[in-house]
């Protein structure tokens, strides 16, 4: 047998040569940064056309053939199959904007793409990536300070909600539900104010549930002061309505204890079978007696029960609902001030939830039924019940509603607003250009590049609205500089007025500041990466 020589390192381990290595090229330094920027620009250009009220939707087709039509930045980014690592960083960027703020997910990706595009020209001039990142951070501070100065405060209370409605409508303007934006804005504001703690400036999103059912039109969407569960009563002959409900919320199965898997039960005669049947019936009746003795007149169970239990429940006039999921059980417990009971032995009157009305509602010709729990002991739990002609529209309506609810929540946390339609970006751009003129160091170039990148947002809005982008931006920008009016922006809806305050186009200050800070942080991250080292998992 022939001896094979293996090249070894100083520890005697063989060198492993990966076959693909010859095919792969490795770029480092400025060349690597430029390839990262190219990937980011590609992703950003996809979202650019979705920006603004006249932005176009994207159709997303999953590997299973499911179709989604949306212009929500976070949804598009999450569902795109991206291979490039920098493109994946942009997905994380839109996700962090969505998690923290809930709105402005498209704008933050477009802004990051524009910043990186400007960085590319600075790299060609020989400016070091870290100097560019430092200049961007300095410019970002100037832009945020400029916005702080021009921000307006929105005064609102439980009775005076007009300003909140305007901001919610701005958020809904670019969505599929824009034709019903008045209804959806009212629902968003009502739901947030129902659960908000205005003293602590806090909103508990756990108390707002959004549910949907195919059928009807978007205008049939309603806000239920309570909980809607996609279940019905377990027996068709049970009453369709329970008033002054005392609800036992169970997470234990409504059935006799079963033998464990290691044991088995042999039945050899009719008598033994009848004895078992009698035992089961007595156990069921004992369970029902425990529930009725503690004063409950409705049972909501996380698990199922068989036909015999169902029949006995009907005989004992105890309406029941089965297979209610964990999150819904928790929401029902919060809404009715009830306790979740894991064992029948733990049932007691003080653990029951209370609700003024529990009713079964049926929809359309298919007679789909849902359970509505209203007049709950805890009035702060609400459910938005969305209707629409198909699943695609309902899903998009839920996403639009989520954005609007987040915007109203942000105003509860910080009630300052800046003006939309690109007005805020133009304010930042003008302020940065002025500040850059007073700086003697190399960072002035990066700051001017940041100002140009901010112009990408109003340019995209003008382009998507069908205006000549450069002319429109130049006109609005010059008017802002000459008149000193920070409210002037792109008239996307063609109303003939560039004053965004009169057009009622607002953006929460929290959202704009978050967009700027997140985009700059991501740019610094990308500009610092000059080499990508893939980790190969070696076999053996």
N, C-alpha and C positions, 0 to 999 in steps of 0.2 A: 504494500500500500504506500502511496506517495505521501511524503510529509508536506503539510501546507504551512507556510510561514505566515504568522499573523502579526501585524504591526501593533506594538503595545506601548502604553504610556509608562511613566516612571513607577507606577504602582503595579505594573503587570496586567492592567486591564486592557482588553483589545479595543482599538479604535473602531467605531461603527460608522460606516459610510452609508448615508441614506441615499437610496437610488434617485429620489426626486430632486436631490440637492443640485444636480447638474441643470435641471430645467428651471429652477427658481433663481430669480435675480434678487440681489439684496441691495437696497438703496440706503444710503446714510446721509446725514447732514442736511443741507438745504434741499437737496433732491428729494429726500424722504418727506420733509415738511411740505414740499410742493405737491407730492402725491396725496398726502393727507388732505390738503386744501382742496384738491380736485375732487376727492370723494365727498367732502362736505358741501362743495358747491353744487354737485349733482343732486344730492338729497334736498338741499335748500331750494333749488330751481323747481323741483317737483311740487313743493308746498307753496311756492311764490304765487302761483295762479289761483290758490284757494283763499287768498287773503282778502278780507273786506266783505261788505254786504253784496257786492256783485261778483265775488269770487266763485270759481267753478268747483263743482263737486268731483270727487274721485270715486271710481268704482273698484272695489277690492274683491278679488275672487280667491277664496281659500282653496287649499288642495282638495277639499271635499266638494268643491263646486258651490259653496255658500256665497251669496252675494251681499256685500255691504256698500251702500252709497252714502258718502259722508264728506264733509269738509272740515271736520274736527281734527286739528293737527295731531293731537296725542293719539287718536284712534288710527289715523293713517300711518303714523310712525310705528306704532306697536304692531300693526298687521303687515308691514312691508318686510319681505324676507331679504335682509341685508347681510352680505358676507364681509364687507370691509369693516375693520375695527373702528375707524373714525366715524363711519356712518352709524355704527352702534352707539357711539358716544353721543351723537345727536339725538338718538332715540331716548337715551337716558336724560338728556337735557329737556326734551319736551315732557317726559314723564315727571321730572322733578317740578317743572312749572305747573303741571296738572295736579300733582299731589299737594303742593304748597298753596297755590292760588286758585287753580281750577279753570282759569280762562287765559287767553293769550298764548296758547300752545303753538299756534301757527306762526305768530309774529316773532316769538323767541328764536325759532329755527331759521326763519328768513333773515333776522338780524345777525345771528351767529354766522350764517353763510356769507352775508355781505361783509362782515368784519374780516373774515378769513380771505375773502376775495381781495379786499384792500391791502391786507398784509402781504399778499403775493407780490404786488407791485413794489412794496417797500423792500422786500427781500431781494428783488431784482436790482434795487439801487445799492445793495450791499449793507443794509441796516441789519444789525443783529436781532434775532427773534426775541430775545429777552428785553431789548430796548423797545421793541414794538409793543410787547405785552405791558411793560411799565407805562408807556405812553397811553395805551388803551385804558389802563386803570385810572390814570390821572384824568383822562377825558371823561370817563364814566362818573367820577366824583363831581366834575363840573356840571355834567348833564343832570345828575340827580339834584344838585343844589339849585340849578335853574328851574327844575320842575317843582321843587319845594316852594320856590318863590311865587310861581304862577298858579299853584294848586288852589282850588276853591273848596270850601267846606260845605258839605251837604247836610242840612239840618233835617232830622226826621224824628218822628215819635210813633207810637202805636196808632195814633189817630191821623197824623200827617205823613202820608207815605208817597206823596207825589214825586219827590226827587228820587226815591228808591226805584219807583216804577220806570223813570226815564233811563236810569243806568241799566236796569234789567232788560229794557227794550233794545238798548244799544247792543248788548251781548247777543240778543236773539235775532238781530237784524240780518246776520249773515247765515242764518240756519234755515233748515227746511220748514220750520214752523213759523217763519216770519209772517205768513198771512194770518196767523192767529196769535201774533205777538202780544196783543193787549191781554188776551186770556192767560197766556203762559207767564207773562210778566206779573200779573196779579197773583197767579198761583205760586210763583217763586217767592214773591214778597210775603204773601200770607203764610206760607209754610215756614219760612225763616223766622218771621216775627212770632209765630205760634210757639216755637221751641227756643227762641233766643233769650239769653239772660243779659238784658241791656245794661245792668249795673256792672257786671263783670266783663262786658263786651265779648261774650262768648256764645257760640252756637254749637249745640250737640247734634252732629249729623246723624248719629245713631237713631234719633227720634223721627227722622224723615225717611219714609220708605217710598220708593217709586215703583209702581207695578203697572203692568200693561196688559191689554186684552185685544186681540184682533177683532175688528168690527167697528162700525160707526165711523165718524170722522174726527179729525183733530179737535174740532170745536166741542166734541162731547167729553173731552178731558175734564176731570173734576178733582177738587181737593176734598178729601174725606177727613173730618176731625175724628180720627180713630184709626183702626187697622182694617185693611182689606186682605183676606186670605184666599188663595186660589183653591178652595176646598168647598165641599157641601156637607150637609148632614148625612150621617152614615146610612140612614134608612129613609127610603122615599116617603114613608108615612109619618115621619116625625114632623112636628110643627115647623113652618118655614120662618117663624119669628119668635124670639124669646125676649120678653120685656123684663126689666129689672133683673138682669142675669147675674147669678152668683156662679162664677166659673171655677171649676176645679181643673187646674193645669197639671197634667200628669206626664211624667217621662217613664212610667213603668207600663209594661204591656197589660192590657185588659184581658187576661187569660190565665188559666191555672198554671202553676209552675211545672215546667217540663222536666223529665228525667235528664240528668247530665249525659253527655255523649258517651261516657264510659259504661253507663248502665243501660239496660233495656228492659222493657215491660212486656212480659208474655201473657197473652190472654188466650185461655184454652176453652172457655165455655161462655154461653150466653149470659149466665149469671155474673161472671166476672166483668163482661163488657157492660152490662147494665149497672153494675156497681161503679165502674169507672165513669160512666155517663152521669150517674147520680152525683158522684164526687165533683165532677166538672160543673154541673148545674149549681150545686150548693156553693162552690167556690165563687162562681159568677155572682150568685145572689148575695153572698157575703160582701163581695167587692161593691156591688151596687148599693147595698145597705149602708156601708161605710161612707160612700159618697153622699147619699141622701141624708144620712144622720148629721153630717157636718153642715147641711143647709144648702148644698149646691143644687142648681137646677139646669146646669149645662156642663158637659165634660169635654175638654179639649185634650186629646191624647197624642203623644209623639209617635206611638207605635200603633199597629193595627189591632183589630179583634175580629174573631170569626163570626159566621152568620148566627151561631147560637147565642153568643154574647149580644150581638146586634138585636136579635129577636127579644131577648130578655130586657134589654135597655128600653125598647119600644113598649113592652108590657108594663114596665115600671115608670113610664112617662119621664124618662131621662134622656133628653136629646144629647147627641154626642157627635164629635168630629174626630176623624182618625187621620193618621199619616201627616200630621202638621210638622213641617221641618223645624230644625233647631233654632235658626235665626228668627223665624216667625213666632215660635213659642216664646222666645226671649222678649220680642217686641210686644206680644200680647200681655206678658207678665208685667212689663214696664207700663204699658198703657192702662191696664186695669188695676194696677197696684197689687197684683196677686203674687204668690210665691210658687215657684216650680216645685212640685212634690214628686220625689223619686220612689216613694213606697206608699201603699195604701194605709199602712199603720201610722204614717206621719200626717194624715189629713186632719185638719182642724178648721173651725170657722174663720179664724183670723188669717188663714193662708189663702182664702178664696179671693179671686179677682172680681171686681164689680163693673158692670156696664149697663147703661140705661136701655140699650137696644142691640140685639144681635139678630140680623136677618139675612136670609138667603136671597140673592138677586140673580135673575137669569137674563141672558143676553141673546138677541138675534134669533134666527130660525133654528140654530143648532142647539138652543137651550143650554148653552154653557152656563154653569152656575158658580157663583163666588159668595163668600161669606163676608159680611160687613159688620164690624163691631164699632158701634157709635156711642156717644155720651159716656166716654170712659171716665174712670175715677181720676186718672191723670190726663188732663186736657191737653198736655203739651205734645203728645204723640200724634203725628199726622201721616196720612198716606196720599200720595198723588196717584190718581188712577188715570192712566193714559189710554186713549182709544185711537185707532188708526186703521186704515184699510188693509195693511199687510205688516208683516213682521219687520220689514226693512224700515218702514216709516216710523213704527213704534220705537225701534232701537235708536233711530236718529233723534226722535223727539225726546227720548230719555236723556241722550247725551246733551242735547240743547238745554234741557231743563236743569241738568247737573251744572252746566256752565253758568246759567242764570242764577241758580241758588248759590253757587260759590261767589259770584260777583256781589250779591246782596250780603252774604256772610262777611265778605271782605270790608264792605262799608260799615257793617256793625262793628268790626274790629278797628277800622280806621276810616273815618268818614270824609277823607279828603279825596277829591277827584281832579284829574287833568282832562283835557279835551281830546277827543278821538279824531278820526279822519286824518291822522298823520300830524295833527297840530302839535302834539307833545314832542314828537321826534324832531320837527322843524325848530321848536324852541331850543331843544338840546343841541342841535346842529349849529344854530346861530351862536349860542353861548360858547360852544367849544371853539369855533372858528375865531371868535374874539379873543378867547383866552390864549389860543395858540400863538397869536401875534405878539404876545407879551413874554413868550418863553424863548430863551436863547439857546437851549440845549437841543439835542437831536430829537427829543421826544415831541417837538412841535410837529414833525412830519406824521408821526403816529396819531397825534391828536386830530390833525386835519383829515387823516384817513378815516378816523372814527366818525367825524362829522359827515363825510361822504357816505359812510356805511349807514348812518341814521337816515340819510335821504332815500335809501333803498325802500323803506316802508311806504312813505307817501308816493314814491315813483310807482311801486307795485299797485297801490290802491288806485292811482290815476289810470294806469294801464288796464287793470281789471274792470274799471268803470267805463272804458271806451274813450278816454280822453288822450290827447297827445301827452305822454308822461313828462318830458323835459320842460315843455312850454308851461304846462299846468303847475308843476312844482316851482319853476322860476317865478311865475306870477305870484303864487301864494307866499313864497319865501320873501320876495321883495316887499310885499304888502306888510308882512309881519315885521320886517326890519324898519320900514318907513313909518308905519302906523304904531308900532310897538304893541300890537294886539296879539296876545298869545292864544286867542281863541280861533284864529283863522286856520282852516285845514282844507282837505280835498273834499269837494262836494260830490260824494259818491252816489247819492240817490238822485242827482239831477234836479234838486229843488231850486237852484239858482242863487243859493246863499252859501257863502263860505264860512259864516260865523257858526262854529260848532255848538255854541251855547244856545243860540236860537234854534238850531237844528236838533237840539237835545241829544247830542252824541257825546257821551261821557265814558271815561275809563277810570277805574279805581287807581289811586296813587300807588297802592300796594302792588298791583299787577304790573304797572309800568316799571317801578323800581326793581322788582324781581326780574323782569325781562332783561333789563340792562345788566344787572349784577351777574345773573346766570350766564348770559352770553359772553361777558368778559372773562369770567372764570373758565369757561370752556375753551375760549381762544388761547388763554395762557397755557392751559393743559396741552392743547394741540401744538402750539408753537414750541413747547419744550421737548416734544417727542422727536428725536432725530434718528431713531432706529427702532425697528420692530423685530423682536427676536421671537420666533415661533418655538414653542416647546413641543418636542416630539416625544411621545411616550414609546419607549423602546420595549420591544417584546423580549422575554427571556431574561 
